[in-house]
């Protein structure tokens, strides 16, 4: 794509990013505390957290397949958000664990379509051929981080004041805002295409560089499941209040915001695989520090700044790799495979195993395990980098 997209188009995608990650920040940070108030055990909460990853085993690819084959990405995005809003209303029905789990599954199935579809559409606008414009992508994606930080901090203070029981109302509010934002996206229709692209996507997945890349993503997300499912509970067990928990999360996201805003210059200094290797190594140190120094606020503050590398640099590098190997009409399923293989099975294992580990040995043990998983991610990413350099040299 030679011409830059209209500013209003990028603004519309920024609004979707802001509202979606506001919802994601609220749910990821405070849903475990709401589940805890409902009387569920740590193991039961871990199982609920793993439901999102379970739905990522099939939902993202289904949404991506529909988007690629119909060409109606934006229309499908709006449908997904509307269904998510309707599903979340089920949280108001007084029922037991099974009902809450069922509503959570429906909600996750619907929201699983938001990122693959919106990221594929955004990548179409901010790419030159198969090369992602990292600067322009970062300036849009940064609004998701800003939405996350605003919501996590604001909701922490609000829920501490009025009680965690208000959590479902906040979920409804943010999903309604996301629906409004999705309605303002330009309604575009890509040319639909036939079934030959699916074997093409699977063929790309079998390439050694891509396979090692996804293995690295798997272990990276497995490590980060400790944050998404257990970090708030860990901090609460150490005596941190809800406002403090929100602020600690916010520090990491503030570092993430800075990275996304300036990443155009920084990412150019290394290859995507090089950044993924660095992100894995820093993640291993980060989770080890959380395990060892969780009761030291100053240490947690310092460690949270590494989120700029362990998440922001890692995520943008992943998008760059996917955009290169899954261009054009493979883009939707490339994004879906990223969600499925990176955030699906790893999240299921991390949520369930993390719950069992925390009950047996405590929360610090969860983060020691996360550090080990991040070390494995480092090795996988380094191997992908070696294979990528060989492939480029052979093609030169």
MOZI-V492303 format. One record per residue. PHI is phi in whole degrees, 0 to 359 (* if undefined). Layout:
BEGIN
PHI  PHI
END
This chain:
BEGIN
*  274  275  288  291  302  299  295  292  295  297  296  294  297  293  296  298  300  286  295  284  297  298  297  295  299  292  294  275  248  301  302  289  292  300  296  295  288  98  276  284  300  296  294  294  299  294  296  297  288  299  298  292  298  291  288  286  222  296  301  292  297  296  297  297  299  295  293  276  265  76  260  297  292  298  294  299  296  296  300  291  299  295  296  299  295  296  297  298  295  295  276  280  289  205  269  300  299  294  300  296  296  297  298  298  300  298  292  300  286  289  297  276  294  291  303  288  291  293  295  294  295  301  300  281  246  242  247  68  260  258  284  280  297  295  292  299  297  291  273  295  300  292  295  293  295  300  299  293  297  288  297  291  295  290  299  293  294  291  291  279  251  104  293  298  279  308  300  295  292  300  300  301  287  293  296  296  296  296  297  296  296  293  267  290  296  277  245  233  286  293  291  216  275  281  290  286  296  301  300  296  291  295  298  299  278  296  305  299  292  297  293  301  292  297  296  298  305  288  296  289  304  295  286  301  300  288  295  261  232  296  297  295  299  295  298  293  271  99  287  280  297  295  297  299  298  292  296  300  295  299  298  288  298  296  298  300  299  297  302  291  253  293  305  278  288  295  291  282  216  287  304  293  296  294  294  294  298  299  296  295  294  298  300  291  299  289  296  293  298  295  275  234  299  274  252  304  298  294  297  300  297  296  296  294  290  300  302  269  291  246  296  296  297  294  296  295  298  298  297  296  295  297  286  271  234  278  56  283  269  298  298  284  297  297  293  296  300  291  293  282  276  248  270  300  296  291  298  298  296  292  288  294  297  297  293  296  295  290  278  232  97  297  304  297  299  282  295  297  298  298  295  297  294  296  296  299  300  296  296  293  297  296  300  297  298  296  294  297  296  295  294  295  293  279  287
END
